[in-house]
């Protein structure tokens, strides 16, 4: 496992934008690394609004979904808001099959995600 960052971090006002820089999130080591990195980023951040940009992700296994649900819960516990953007059709299908598209705010791109979190 590499020490290289798998997540690009950017702030846009009071919104923390996290861009996943993996195309395939299906292996346990990748999921573990992303989970750990997300945990550290959230602990270090005071932002209550998080936008997760998935536009590079072509494949996501169900193992990553539990990481996203945990992230959602952690933000909810601190009265935060969470949205996903740039979800490609194959990944969108995973959210629909698991009905997590009803839990998460899914936006087409970063601009719409920022707008949604600012409402």
Secondary structure, DSSP 8 states (H G I E B T S, - for coil): ---S-SEEEEEETTEEEEEE--SEE-SHHHHHHHHHHHHHHHHH---SEEEEE-TT-SEE-HHHHHHHHHHHHHHHHTT-EEEEE---HHHHHHHHHTTGGGTSEEESSHHHHHHHHT-
